[in-house]
Amino acid sequence: MNSLGFNKPEKATKVVVAMSGGVDSSVAAVKLKREGYNIIGITLRLYNQSDVSKSKSCCAGRDIEDAKRVAKQYNFPHIVLDFQDKFFDGVIDNFIESYSNAETPVPCIRCNQTVKFKDLLLESKNLRADALVTGHYAIREGGLEDAKLFKAVDNTKDQSYFLFATNQEQLNYIRFPLGRYLKSEIRQMAVDFDLEVSDKPDSQDICFVTSSSYRDLINKINPKLNKSGDIFDYEGNLIGKHAGITNYTVGQRKGMGIGGQKTPLYVIEVNKEQNYLVLGNESKLKKSKIIFKDINWLGDGFKKKNLRCSAKIRSTQKEIEGVLNIENNQGSFLFDKPLNSTSPGQACVFYKESRVLGGGWITII
C-alpha cells in the first residue's frame, strides 16, 4: 500500500495535482514526484488576472507562471485549463446573488464545491488519474470507499471548514498530503526542494476581488442592486439612508454614515424585501441557535438528533460545543455559548473532536 492508499507501486499511480502556484500546492506536487508518483500538474485560469498579478490571491497571472516553473524544474507535465466561464457561473454569480439576498457568501467553499471538486475532478478522471491531490491543510483517512475528513495538525492553517461540502464520492477520490505537517515544515520543504516560491506569501484575499472592496465588483457587474433605502434603529426610529443592501452585512459596524450615536451601532438585520437596515448595539448580535439547510453529511456512524458535538460559523473561529439536530435536509445547532455576527449565507460546520461531521448553509439566525 503506497502513501496515497493504493495497492500498487508509486510509478503506476497516476495523480493530478491542483497547482495554484503557491507554496503549498507546489510542495505537494514535488513531494509526490520525488516519491515516484506519476504526476500531472493542472492550474486553472479562473478570471481575468491582469489586475491581480501582484496580489496575495490565488490563481493569478503570476501564479500560473510559478506553477509552470515548478513543473519544468521537476520534469512533470503541466496543463492550464481555462475555467473562467465555470468559475463565473459557479462562484462569482453566487457571490453577487448572496449579497443581493442579504446573505454573507463564502466563495472559497463554493469554489471547492463547484470548480475544483466537480469540474477539475471530472477532468482528472478523464485523464484516468487515480486521485486528485490538493494543497489543502486537512486530513483524509480511510480506504477507497469510506474516507473520513479530519482537521489538519496545524490548527492555524486548518482548512477543513472550507471542505465541509465535499461529498463522500469526492472525498474518496481526493487526497490531502499536507494535512499532517505544520506550515513551517512545508516552508522548509520548499527551501529543501529549491523552489522559487518558498518565500511566496500565502493567498489571503477573495481571489476575484481585485480592488479594495467587494462592493466595487458588485457595482461593476450589477449596479442596479445598489438601491437606496432606510436605516432604522432597534426601536424602529428612522436614523438614516443606506446606499444599497449589498453594501452591508450583519455585524458590520463601519461605513454606514451614521454619526452622533452614544454607543457604537452594528447591522442587526438586512431586510431584502423592504430594502431597509436595522441597527442596534452589540448585545443584539448575540445568538445561541442557528438554522441551516443544504446539509452535506460526512458523519456516518453518528446520530443526527440531539448529538453533542461542536460547530463554528467562520474558518477562524474556535469550535463551540452544543447540540446538533438534523431532519431531512434542514438542521439546527444550539450553542452552549452565544455567538456574535452570525449571518445567513455563512456555513455552519460541525465537528466531533477533530472529525468533520458535515455542515450546512445558515438560513435563519
C-alpha positions in Angstrom: 0.0 0.0 0.0 1.6 3.3 -1.0 1.3 6.6 0.8 -1.9 7.6 -1.1 -3.6 4.4 -0.2 -3.3 2.4 -3.4 -2.2 -1.2 -3.6 0.3 -0.6 -6.4 3.8 1.0 -6.9 4.0 4.8 -6.9 5.2 4.9 -10.5 1.9 3.1 -11.5 -0.2 5.5 -9.6 -1.3 8.5 -11.7 -2.1 11.6 -9.8 -3.4 15.1 -10.8 -2.2 17.8 -8.6 -4.2 21.1 -8.5 -1.5 23.7 -8.6 -2.5 27.2 -7.6 1.1 28.5 -8.0 1.6 28.9 -4.2 4.0 27.2 -1.9 1.5 24.6 -0.6 0.4 23.0 -3.8 3.9 23.3 -5.2 5.3 21.3 -2.3 2.5 18.7 -2.6 3.3 18.2 -6.3 7.1 18.0 -5.8 6.8 15.8 -2.7 4.8 13.2 -4.6 7.0 13.5 -7.7 10.1 12.7 -5.5 8.3 9.8 -4.0 7.9 8.3 -7.5 4.3 9.0 -8.4 3.2 9.7 -12.0 2.3 13.4 -11.6 0.3 15.8 -13.8 0.0 19.4 -12.6 -3.1 21.3 -13.5 -3.6 25.1 -13.0 -6.9 26.7 -13.5 -7.4 30.1 -15.2 -10.4 31.3 -13.3 -10.7 35.0 -14.1 -9.0 37.9 -15.8 -5.8 38.0 -13.9 -4.3 41.2 -15.4 -5.3 43.3 -12.4 -4.1 40.8 -9.7 -0.6 39.7 -10.8 0.9 41.2 -7.7 -1.8 40.5 -5.2 -1.9 37.9 -2.5 -4.7 35.9 -4.2 -4.5 32.5 -5.8 -4.6 31.5 -9.5 -3.5 35.0 -10.6 -1.3 35.7 -13.7 2.0 35.3 -11.8 0.7 32.1 -10.1 0.2 30.3 -13.4 3.8 31.0 -14.4 5.0 30.0 -11.0 3.2 26.6 -11.3 4.7 26.1 -14.8 8.2 26.8 -13.5 7.8 24.2 -10.7 6.6 21.6 -13.2 9.5 22.3 -15.5 12.1 22.2 -12.7 10.9 18.8 -11.7 10.1 17.5 -15.1 6.4 16.6 -14.9 3.6 17.6 -17.3 1.7 20.8 -16.6 -1.7 21.8 -18.0 -3.5 25.2 -17.8 -7.3 24.9 -18.1 -9.5 27.9 -18.9 -12.4 27.6 -16.4 -13.3 31.3 -16.4 -16.9 30.6 -17.5 -17.3 27.8 -15.0 -15.9 30.0 -12.2 -18.2 32.9 -13.1 -21.2 30.7 -13.1 -20.4 28.6 -10.0 -18.7 31.2 -7.8 -19.0 34.9 -8.8 -22.7 34.7 -9.7 -23.4 33.0 -6.4 -21.3 35.7 -4.6 -23.3 38.6 -6.1 -26.6 36.8 -5.7 -25.9 36.1 -2.0 -25.2 39.8 -1.2 -28.4 40.7 -3.2 -30.3 38.3 -1.0 -28.9 39.9 2.2 -26.6 37.0 2.8 -22.8 36.7 3.5 -21.2 34.3 1.0 -18.2 32.1 1.5 -16.7 31.9 -2.1 -13.8 29.6 -1.2 -16.3 26.9 -0.2 -18.3 27.4 -3.4 -15.1 27.2 -5.4 -14.2 23.9 -3.8 -17.8 22.7 -4.2 -18.1 23.5 -7.9 -14.9 24.3 -9.9 -12.3 22.3 -8.0 -14.1 19.2 -6.8 -16.6 19.0 -9.6 -15.2 20.3 -12.8 -11.5 19.7 -12.1 -12.3 16.3 -10.5 -14.1 15.3 -13.7 -11.0 16.4 -15.8 -8.8 14.3 -13.5 -11.0 11.2 -14.1 -11.0 11.9 -17.8 -7.2 11.7 -17.6 -7.6 8.3 -15.9 -5.9 9.6 -12.8 -6.2 7.5 -9.6 -6.6 10.6 -7.4 -6.8 14.4 -7.4 -4.4 16.0 -4.9 -4.6 19.5 -3.5 -2.5 21.5 -1.1 -5.3 22.0 1.5 -4.5 21.6 5.1 -6.8 18.8 6.1 -6.5 15.1 6.8 -8.3 12.3 4.9 -8.4 8.9 6.5 -9.9 5.6 5.3 -9.9 3.4 2.2 -11.1 3.9 -1.3 -14.7 3.8 -0.4 -15.1 5.0 3.3 -12.9 8.1 3.6 -13.3 10.4 6.5 -12.3 14.1 6.9 -10.4 15.5 9.8 -8.8 18.8 10.9 -5.2 19.4 10.0 -2.4 19.1 12.5 -1.6 22.8 12.2 -4.6 24.5 13.8 -3.5 27.9 12.5 -3.8 26.6 8.9 -6.6 24.1 9.1 -8.9 24.3 6.1 -11.4 21.7 7.0 -14.1 24.4 7.3 -13.8 25.2 3.6 -14.1 21.5 2.7 -17.3 20.6 4.5 -19.3 20.4 1.3 -17.0 17.7 -0.2 -19.4 14.8 -0.7 -18.4 11.2 0.1 -17.7 10.2 -3.5 -15.4 13.2 -4.0 -13.7 12.6 -0.6 -12.9 9.0 -1.7 -11.1 10.3 -4.7 -9.2 13.4 -3.3 -6.0 13.4 -1.3 -4.5 16.0 1.1 -0.9 15.1 1.6 0.0 18.2 3.7 -2.5 17.8 6.5 -0.1 16.2 8.9 2.5 18.9 8.6 3.0 22.3 10.1 3.1 25.3 7.8 6.7 25.9 8.9 7.6 22.4 7.8 6.1 23.0 4.4 8.1 26.2 4.0 11.3 24.3 4.9 10.4 21.6 2.3 10.0 24.3 -0.3 13.5 25.5 0.6 14.9 22.0 0.5 13.3 21.4 -2.9 14.9 24.7 -4.1 11.5 26.2 -5.2 11.4 29.8 -6.1 8.0 30.1 -4.4 9.5 29.0 -1.0 9.0 32.6 0.5 5.9 33.5 -1.5 3.2 35.0 0.7 0.1 32.9 1.4 -3.1 33.9 -0.5 -5.4 35.8 1.8 -7.9 37.7 -0.4 -11.0 36.7 -2.2 -9.2 35.9 -5.4 -11.5 37.6 -7.9 -11.9 40.9 -5.9 -9.1 43.0 -7.4 -9.9 46.3 -5.7 -10.0 47.2 -2.0 -13.7 46.3 -1.7 -16.0 43.5 -2.9 -18.6 46.3 -3.4 -16.7 47.6 -6.4 -17.2 44.3 -8.1 -20.9 44.2 -7.4 -21.2 47.8 -8.6 -19.4 46.9 -11.8 -21.4 43.7 -12.6 -24.8 44.6 -11.3 -25.1 48.3 -10.3 -28.9 48.1 -10.1 -28.6 46.2 -6.8 -27.4 49.4 -5.0 -30.9 50.9 -4.4 -31.0 53.4 -1.6 -33.2 52.6 1.4 -34.0 53.4 5.0 -31.9 52.7 8.1 -33.8 52.2 11.4 -32.6 51.8 15.0 -33.7 48.8 17.0 -36.7 50.8 18.4 -37.9 51.5 14.9 -36.8 55.1 14.6 -35.6 56.3 11.1 -32.0 57.4 11.6 -30.6 57.5 8.1 -30.3 56.2 4.5 -28.3 53.4 3.1 -26.6 53.1 -0.3 -27.9 49.6 -1.2 -28.2 46.5 1.0 -25.4 44.7 -0.9 -23.0 47.1 0.9 -23.9 45.8 4.3 -23.7 42.5 6.3 -24.9 41.5 9.7 -22.4 42.5 12.3 -21.0 45.4 10.3 -20.0 48.5 12.3 -18.3 50.9 10.0 -19.2 52.5 6.7 -22.9 53.3 7.4 -22.7 57.1 7.5 -24.5 57.2 10.9 -22.9 59.7 13.3 -23.7 61.2 16.6 -24.7 58.0 18.4 -24.0 57.5 22.1 -22.8 53.9 21.6 -21.4 52.0 18.5 -24.2 50.6 16.3 -24.0 47.4 14.3 -26.1 46.0 11.5 -28.6 43.7 13.2 -30.9 43.0 10.3 -30.8 43.3 6.5 -34.3 43.2 5.0 -34.2 42.4 1.3 -37.9 42.5 0.7 -38.4 46.0 2.1 -34.9 47.3 1.5 -34.0 48.5 4.9 -31.4 48.0 7.6 -31.8 47.8 11.4 -29.0 48.9 13.6 -28.5 48.1 17.3 -25.9 47.7 20.0 -23.5 44.8 20.1 -25.7 42.8 22.5 -28.4 42.4 19.9 -26.0 40.4 17.8 -25.7 37.5 20.2 -27.4 34.3 19.1 -27.3 30.8 20.5 -29.4 28.9 18.0 -29.0 28.9 14.2 -30.9 27.1 11.4 -29.3 25.8 8.3 -30.1 23.9 5.1 -28.5 22.1 2.1 -26.6 19.8 4.5 -23.6 17.7 3.5 -23.3 14.9 6.0 -20.0 13.1 6.4 -20.7 11.6 9.8 -21.7 8.1 9.1 -21.9 6.2 12.5 -23.2 9.3 14.4 -26.8 10.1 15.1 -28.3 13.2 13.7 -30.6 14.1 16.6 -29.6 15.5 20.0 -25.9 14.9 19.1 -23.4 16.6 21.4 -20.6 18.0 19.3 -19.0 21.3 18.3 -19.5 23.7 15.5 -18.3 27.0 14.1 -19.6 29.6 11.5 -16.3 31.1 10.4 -13.0 29.4 9.5 -11.0 31.4 12.0 -13.4 30.7 14.9 -12.7 28.1 17.5 -15.4 25.4 17.6 -18.0 25.8 20.3 -19.8 22.9 22.0 -23.5 22.4 21.6 -26.4 20.2 20.3 -26.9 19.3 16.7 -30.3 18.3 15.3 -30.8 17.3 11.6 -34.0 16.1 9.9 -34.1 15.6 6.2 -32.1 18.5 4.6 -32.6 21.0 7.4 -30.9 21.3 10.8 -30.3 23.4 13.8 -27.4 23.9 16.2 -27.8 25.2 19.8 -24.5 26.6 21.0 -23.6 26.4 24.7 -22.3 30.0 24.4 -23.9 32.7 22.2 -22.2 33.9 19.1 -21.7 37.3 17.6 -22.4 38.3 14.0 -24.0 35.2 12.6 -25.4 35.9 9.1 -27.5 34.0 6.6 -25.3 32.6 3.8 -22.4 31.6 6.1 -21.6 28.0 6.6 -22.1 26.1 9.9 -19.6 23.2 10.1 -19.9 20.6 12.8 -17.1 18.5 14.4 -16.8 15.6 16.8 -13.3 16.2 18.3 -11.2 16.6 15.1 -13.5 14.8 12.7 -15.7 16.8 10.3 -19.2 15.6 10.5 -20.5 17.9 7.8 -22.1 21.3 7.5 -24.9 23.4 6.1 -25.7 26.9 4.9 -27.2 29.3 7.6 -30.7 30.5 6.7 -32.2 31.9 9.9 -30.4 33.5 12.9 
